[in-house]
Amino acid sequence: MLEILSDRTYRHLFLAQVVALLGTGLATVALGLLAYDLAGDGAAMVLGTVFSIKMVAYVGIAPIAGAVADRVPRRAFLVALDLIRAGAALALPFVTEVWQVYMLIFLLQSASAAFTPTFQATIPDVLPDEARYTRALSLSRLAYDLENIVSPTLAALFLAVISYNALFLGTVVGFAASALLVVSVLLPSPKPSRPRGIYDSTTRGIRIYLATPRLHGLLALNFSAAAAGAMVLVNTVVLVRGSLELPESALAWTMFAFGVGSMAAAFILPRVLDALPVRLVMFAGAVLMVGSLLGLAGAVLSFGLGWPVLLGTWLLVGLGYSAVLTPSGRLLRRSSHPEDRPALFAAQFALSHACWLVTYPLSGWLMTVFGIVIALTGMALLAAIGALVAVKLWPASDSVEVEHTHDNLPLDHPHLLGNRRHSHALVIDDSHPRWGTQF
């Protein structure tokens, strides 16, 4: 997996991702402490609003950014967004009112909503070979998981000698370093075959996404991952600190177990995907998440909640979670031409975060009102529904012909060859080069 770092362009982009993630992790810790300083016992409400603002920015801004990305040089676009994020982070230590926090967070997260899908869409152009791109996806997943471990550790070390406001400076350094790394390489900037209007550019990614059967399946699997992931991210603190009455360090170890499962999947997925179809691997990950949550619910009913069982369950959920999410870039790459990738990746970014916008509050509500067993069972059932919908929407073989229409797509779409209603074979395991860019 690490051999792809021999490519200088990708190496610089990967390092840019790593330093930006570390900076974001430091800001997350500092933001919690800032909220407590400004709102005291109301800090939870402030943070809840901040996370809601983040999701609204992700869902609303990403498609617009996808429209802009094909009109400007990608390198300049990414560097400008990094500088906007750095500027917002630099202003956070000086805020005195909660509304100022909300405004700066919306600015920062809006820039992230534009940066992330554009960055993700650039990688397959830098690494056109599919096997190398698959390893890049696993390395990216590994970076996210390591950030969840390294950033809190760095924050704890820094807080021993400096105030939390100084952590925001670490965030500024991270975004500035990311900008320098991006500007140090030349990036491809594929252009559309013809000029596009504002409506066409803004909605193109969503329309391509919704016209692609296998991406319907991907969206349903995103919902499965969001349901299981929300159970972990929202309720772990309640399970560890409330139900088990364990110390704060136990919370860190419990989240670490989830990260270890995800990292393990990132390590093994490149070889697994070389041998098995993407569809099979992703469905196996969804089944693992559902089975793990239901197994924990059964264990709680039979024996009560135990920490070792919780650790093992979260490790398995992390394994399944990564198996669902990591290969998604392959599906997006194979479902688009280079000039359409920023728009399609932006659509994936917005739609997947819309799933989280549903599952985050639902998971917390089930736990608060009905308790652990109902919360586990309910989120497992939602994940199962997502997987079943994906089975229905994502055909099982590339020999299956799926009839569909392109009434809402632009005239230069590759399927509009004079017949707006037709059927043809669509890629499922995506191994056949003939259909590599079909929608």
N, C-alpha and C positions, 0 to 999 in steps of 0.2 A: 504493500500500500504506500509506503514512504518513497518508493522510487519515482513517483510522479513529481516529487519536489525537485527533481533534476531539471524540470522545465522552469526556466527563470521567471517567465511571466506568471505562471501559476504559483510559483513559490512566493513571489511578492504579494500576489492577491491573497494567498492563504495567510501569510503573516499579517496582512492588513486586517483580515477577518479576526485573527486571534487577538491583536492588540485592541481592536474596537470592542470585542466581546469582553475583554478584561476591564476596559474602561467602563462599559455599561454595567458590569457586575459591581464595580466599586460605587457607581452612582446609585444602584439599587439599595445598597446598605445605607449610604449617606442619606438617601431620600427618606427612608423610614425614620431616621433620627431627626432629620429636619422637620418632618411632619409632627413628631412628638413635641419638638420645641415650639412649634407654631400653634398646635391644637391641643396639646396635652392628652387627656383621655379621649378626645375626638380624633386622635391620629388614625385609628382604624377606618373611620369614615373618609378621612382625607385620602388615605392610600387606596381605599376602594374606588373612590372617584378618579384617582390618578390612573389606576389600571383600566377603568372604563374608558377614560379619555384615550389611553393607549390603543385599545381595541377599536374604538370609533375611528381614530386616525388611520389605523391599519386597513380597516374595511373601506373607508371612504377615499383615502388619498392614493392608495396603491394603483387603482385603475387609471387615475388621472396621470400619475407618474409614468405608467406604462405608455401612455400616449405621447408624453414629452420625450421619453428616452430614445425614440427612433427619429427625432428631429434634431438632436444635438449630439456632438461627439460624446461617447460614453465616458471616456476618461475625465473630461472636463465636468460632466454632469456628476459623476461620483465624487470627485474632489470637492466640488461646490457643496454637495450635501454633507460631506464630512465636516467642512468648515462651519456650516450652519449648526450641525450638532455640537461641535466644539464651542461655538459662541453661546448656545443655549445653556450648556453645562457650566460655562464660565460665569454666567449670570446667576445661577442658582444659589451660590453662597451668600448673595447680597439681597435676597428677597426678604421682605418683612410681613407680607400678607399671603394668605392661602391662595387667593385668586391669582397672584403672581406665579405661584408654583404651577397652577393649572395651565396658565398661558404658556409658560416656558416648556412644560412637559408636552403640550400639544405641538409646539413648534419642533421640539426634539424628535418626538415620535412620528410626526408627519415626514420629517427628513428621513427617518429610518424606514418608514413605509415606502418611500421612493428609492432609497439606497439599496435595501436588501433584495427585492426582486430583480432590479437592474443588475446588481452584482451577480446574483444567481444565474441570470440569463446570459451573462458574459462567459461563464466558465465553460459551457459546452462549445462555444466558439473558439476558446483558447485550447481546449482539449477535444478535438473532433472525434478521436478514436473512442468508441463506446466503452471498451474495457478500462481505459485510463480515466474516463469520465466517471465510471462507476466507483473507482477507487477514490476519486476526488470527493464524491458524495459521502463516502464512508468517512473520509478524513474530516470533512466539514461537520458531520454528525459528532465525531469524536471531539472536535474543538468545542462544540456547544456543551457537551457533557463535562469536559474538563473545566470549562469556565464555571460551571455550577459548583465545582469543588474548589478551584483555585481562587476565584474572586473573593468568596467569604473568608478564606484563610488569609489572603493578602490584606483584606480590610481589617481583620482582627489584629494582625501584626502592626499595621499602620496606626490603628486607633490606640495602641499602647503608648505611642509617642507623639501623636498629633491629634488635633481636633477633627471631628467628622467633616467639617467644611472643606478641609484640605483634600478629602477623598474626591471631591468634585474636580480638583486640579488634575488628579490622576485620570479622570474621565476625559478631560480636555487633552491631556497628553496622548491618550489612546486614540482619540479621533484625529488629532493632528498627525500622529505617526501613520495612521491608516491613510490619510490624504497623501503624505509623502511617498508611501509605498506604491499607491495607485499611480501617482504622477511619474514614477520612475520607470514605468513600462508602457509600451504601446498596446492599445486595446482595439480589437476589431469593432467597427460600428456599422453593421449592415443597414442599408437604407431600403425603404419600401420601393416597390417597382413603379409606383405612381404616387403623386401627391394625394394625401388623405385629408378629409375634413375633420373638424373637431369631434363631431359625434362619432364618425367612423373610427378615429384614432382612440378615443376614450373608451368605447364599448367593444372594440375589436377583440381584445383578449377574452372578455366574458362570452362574446358570441361564438368564438372559436371553441372555447371550453365547453359551452353548452351544446355545441353541435357535434361533439366527439364522444361516442359511447363509452370508450374506456376511461375517459376523464370523468364521466358521470360516476363510474365505479370508484375512481380515485377520490372524488368528493365525498361519497358515502363512507369510504374507508377513513378519510380525514375526520369525519364525524365520530367514527368508532374510536380513533386515537384520542380525540378531544374528550370523549366521555370517560375513557379509562384514565387519561392524563389528568383530567380535572379532579377525579377522585383522589389521586395521589397529591397533586399540588395544593388543592384547597383543604383537604381534610387530614393530612398527615399530622399537622400540628395538634389537632384535636385528639387524634388517636394516641399520639405519643405523650403529650403533656397532660391531657385530660383523662382519657380512659385508662392508660397505663401508668400515669403519674410518674413519668421518667424525667430526668433532667434535660436541660437544653442540648447537651452534647448528644443525647440519644436521638434527638430530632435530626441533628446533622448526619449521624450514622444511618438513620433510616432513609433520608433523602440520598445519601451516598449509595445505598443498596440499589435504588432505582437507577442512579447514574451508572453504576457498574453493569447492570443488565443492559442498558442502552449502549455502553461502550463495547461490551462483549459482542453485541450484534454488529456494531460498526466494524469490528475487526474481522468477523467471519463472513459478513455479507458479500464482499467481492468474490470470494471463491464459490459461495453458495449460488450467487446469481450467474456465475459462469456455467454452472451445471443445471440449474433449475429455472423454469419460467418465472418472470417477475410476478405474474398474477398469483401463482401458487405460493410464493414466498410471502407476499403481502397478506393473503388470506390466512396463511398459517400464523402470521403475527397477530392478526385480529382474533383468531380462535384462542391463541395463547392468552391474550389479555382478558377475554371473556371468561375462559375457564379459570384463570387465576383469581379474578374477583369473586366468582361464584364459589370457588373452593375456600377462599377466606371467609366468606359469609357462612358457609357450612361449618367451618371450624369454630367460628365464634358461637354459633348456635349450640354446637356439641360440647365444646371445651372452654369457651371464653376466649378473649383476645390475648394472645401471647406475643411477646416481642420477637422471638426467633421466627415464628410463623409469619409475622408481618414483614420482617426483613426478607424472608424467602419469597413471599408473594410479590413484594415491590420489585425485587430483582427480576422475577419472571415477567411482570408487567412492563418493566423497562426494556426487556429483551423483545417482547412483542411490539411495543411502541416504536422502537427503532426499526424493526423489520417492516413495519407499515410505512413509516415516513421517509426513511432513507432512500428507497428506490423511486420515490415520486418524481425526482428530477429526470430520471430516464424516460418516464412516460411523457413528461412535458417536452423533453428534447425531441422525442420521436413523433410528437404530434404537432410540430411546428417547423416552419422555415426560419432561417436565422433572423430575418428582419421582424418576424412576429414574436420572437421569444420574450423580449421584455414585456410585451402586452400579456402574453400567456402566463408567464411567471407572476406578473402582477395580479392577474385574475386568480391564480392559485393562492397567492398570498392573502388576498382579500377574502376569498371564499372560505379558506381554511380557518382564518381568524374569526369569521362569522360563526363558525361552528363553536369555537371557544366562547364566544359571546353568549351562546345559549347554555353550554355545559358548565361554565364557571359558576354562575349563580344557582343553577339547578342542583349541582352537587352539594353546595353549601346549605341550600334549603332542605334537601332530603336529610342530611346529617343532623341539622339543627332541630327539625320538627319530628323526624321519625327514628333517628338513631342509626347506628353503624350498619346493622344487617340490612335494613331497607335501603340505605344509601349505597352499599356495595351491590345489592341485587338490582336496584334501579339503574345504576350506571352501567352495570354489566349487561342488562337487557337493552339499554340504549346502544351500547357498543355492538351487541349482537344484531339489533335491527339494522344498524349501519352496514354491517358485514353482509347480511341477507339481501339488503337493497343492492349492494355492490355486486353480489352474485347474479342478480337479475339484470342489472344494467350493463355489466361488463361481460361480453360474450366469452365463452370458454375456449374458443379455438380461432386461429386466424383464418380458418377455412369457412367460418360462419359468415353468411351475408346478412348485413343489417341494413334494412331500408330506412332512409332518413332524408330530410330535406335541408336545403340551404337557403330558404327564402329570405332570411335576414342577413345573409353574408354579402360582402362587397363583390363586385363583378370580377375582381382579379383573384378571388379565392380559387385555389387549384382544382376544386371539385366542380366549379361552375363551367362546364364544357358544353353548354347549350341545353342541357337537360337538368332542370332544377330538382327533379325527384328521381332517384335511382337507387340502386343497391350495389354494393361491392364488398369485397372481403376487407375486413379491418384487422389491424395488428392486435394480437392479444398477448402472446409471449414476446412479440416484437423482435423475433430472431430472423425474420425473413427480410433481406435488404430491399426487396421489390416494394414493400409497403412501408418503408422506413419513415416517410414523411406524410403519410396519409392522415386525414382527420376523421 
